[in-house]
Amino acid sequence: MANHKDAIKRYKQSENRRIRNRAIRTTMRNQVKIVRAAIEGGDAPLAKEALNTLTSVLHRTVSKGVIHRNQAARKISRMNAAVKAIG
């Protein structure tokens, strides 16, 4: 554990950020699973709706600094191609 006052504050800040980032990342991963399940099931309308939600979640995740913008762009691009393939 940290000994200095500023190190203790920094530890608390990083712990709060870690918890927040983990929650955001979990939301993102769950939304990816929903889109993949819709694609696997061949349900094009559900997949398109889920893809719209996923896109929003990914952009929000990028704005919070949890993932890199190129990673979000890559995920959106691949999911979009998969949704178009079933539709």
TAQUI-V264732 format. One record per pair of residues at least 24 apart in sequence whose C-alpha atoms are under 10 Angstrom apart, sorted by the first residue. I is the first residue (numbers start at 0). J is the second residue. Records with the same first field share a line. If there is no record, write none. Layout:
I->J, J
This chain:
16->65
17->65
19->63, 65
20->60, 63, 64, 65, 66
21->65
23->56, 57, 59, 60, 63, 65, 66
24->56, 57, 60, 65, 66
26->53, 56, 57, 60
27->52, 53, 54, 55, 56, 57, 58, 59, 60
28->53, 56, 57
29->53
30->54, 56, 57
31->56, 57, 74, 75, 78
34->78, 79, 81, 82
35->78, 81, 82
37->82, 85
38->78, 81, 82, 83, 84, 85, 86
39->81, 82, 85
40->85
41->82, 84, 85, 86
42->82, 85, 86
43->82, 83, 84, 85, 86
44->82, 86
45->82
46->78, 79, 81, 82, 83, 85, 86
47->78, 79, 82, 83, 86
49->82
50->75, 78, 79, 82
51->75, 79
53->78
54->78, 79
